[in-house]
Amino acid sequence: MRSMGILKSMELRSNVDGDRRMTLSKPNQELRRDLQGLASDLKWSAVELICIAARLSQYGNEADAQALLRMCRVFQDGEQRLTGYAEEAHLGLIVRAKSPVAVPE
């Protein structure tokens, strides 16, 4: 039973309110942090692009400004999805099966 192994890698604890939450394993904590970090990067990028779009619009380049705003909407949708996935990882609904392979920078 694969789910039994997953549950064994997490321990249940009670918080002060008495509800039960999963304590995440280290790989799942890393997964959550990675997802949150990527969501934050997308948000920051969208904010920067909105500023650039505003300047383009000021200088009369409305077509490119609108194209950047469309990109921002895609980034914001991706940010929301990643934030949702991070919450699912926090709740134990998404589980990292093994530690990731190191990615060269």
Secondary structure, 3 states (H helix, E strand, C coil): CHHHHHHHCCEEEECCCCCEEEECCHHHHHHHHHHHHHHHHHHHHHHHHHHHHHHHHHCCCHHHHHHHHHHHHHHHHHHHHHHHHHHHHHCCCCCCCCCCCCCCC
